Amino acid sequence: MLKIATHNGVFHADEVTAIALLNIFVDDVDIVRVEHNHTDFNSFDMVIDIGKKLDYKKYFDHHQYKGGKSSAGLIWEYIGFKKEYKDISQLVKMVDEQDTGVKKAKPFEYPNLIKCFNQKDIYSKQQDGAFFRAVEFAEVTFNSLKESCEDKIKAKEIVKNSYLFQNNSSILELESFTPYWQDYVVEDLPNIKAVVWEDKEQDKYKIKTVSKKGIFLPQSAKMEFVHSAGFFGVAKSREDMVEYIKSI
């Protein structure tokens, strides 16, 4: 477990995000909020947003850095997954820009939502509790982005390993379902107009068209359900889906 020092009083998205990222990607953290003028950090593994030092190993006080990064950006750089998790990098960039005055976040964007956790009495026990709730909120946010990024990587492999449905050159049968199939079908398989997959939990076959270039799915007695907008349909069995596709 990493023992981390950060400052008390008002907290911002940069140190909250930095701590959340460490907890997700590096190790569990034990956070101690100390006075801004605290000087003895010997017992800590990392010092974030205070300390008047920046060595990229233990000390991450971004006030000593003039390159447009906050403590969130410095920690994310330290963790080293910037290219692998592009969505996280984008949100960290927003935190950096807000904190360093490059670009203000909008009222309901992430940096300002973190700011809302602060209490009126910034040196109270309630403020400490609010800080830890803000860290938890950040962890939920970044864990969701992490899983999303990882699912997108898996989606590319799923699409790569998929095959034509009944040798139909415009319909792809997904090896398994992924909500991110469309990103790779549109980019890599321009001839595909719809995808089919087996929903094993519901024991049904489903079809969904590719946005903007997909075919229109007509209503049919062979189908259990077809959306009135013609982009999604459900068949009770593979045989019913095969017969339906023939009629399109």
Residue, then its C-alpha position, 0 to 999 in steps of 0.5 A: m500500500l502506498k502512503i501518500a501525503t497531500h494538502n488539507g483545506v480546499f481540494h481540486a480535481d488534480e490531486v483527487t484524480a492523481i490519487a484515484l489513478l494511483n489506486i486504480f493502476v499502481d497500488d492501494v493508497d493510504i492518504v494523509r491530508v497535511e498542512h500546506n506548510h508541512t515539511d517532514f515527508n520521510s514516512f511517505d511513499m509519494v507527495i502530491d500537490i504539495g512539498k515544493k518539490l518535483d522529482y517525478k518519483k516521490y514528489f509531484d508538486h506541479h507548482q514547480y512545473k511550467g509545462g501545463k500539467s497539473s499533479a493529475g497529468l504528472i501522475w498519469e505520465y508517471i503511470g505510463f499508460k497514456k497511449e493505451y488509455k486514450d479516453i483517460s488521457q483526454l479527461v486528465k488533459m481536461v483536469d490539467e487545462q482547468d488547473t493550469g488556467v489553459k481552458k476552463a471546464k464547463p459547469f457540469e464537466y468533471p473538474n467542476l463536479i469534483k469541486c462541488f464536493n468541498q464543504k463550507d468549513i474547509y478544515s473540518k472533519q466533514q471536509d476530510g470526509a468529502f475529500f474521500r468521497a470525491v476520490e471514490f467518485a473519481e475512481v468510479t469515473f476512471n474505472s469506467l473509462k478504463e474498462s471501456c478502453e479495454d473493451k474497445i481493444k477486445a472489440k477489435e479482436i472480436v470483429k477481426n475473428s468474426y465471419l460472414f453470416q450465411n456467406n452474405s457479403s453485407i452481414l457479419e456474424l460477430e464471434s461474440f457481442t461487443p457494444y463497440w463493434q461499430d467502430y471497427v466495422v465502419e473503419d475496416l469493413p466498409n461493405i458490411k451493412a449489419v451484424v448478427w450475433e447470438d444472445k446466449e443469455q436470452d437464447k435468441y439471435k439479434i441483428k443491428t444495422v450499421s449507422k448511416k449506411g445500414i440496410f432498413l430492417p422491415q417488419s416480418a412475422k418471422m421475427e419476434f421483434v423489429h424496431s419501427a426505425g428498422f435498425f434492430g431486430v430479434a429472432k427466436s432462433r438462428e433458423d428464423m434469422v436465416e429466413y429473415i435475412k433472405s427476405i431483406 
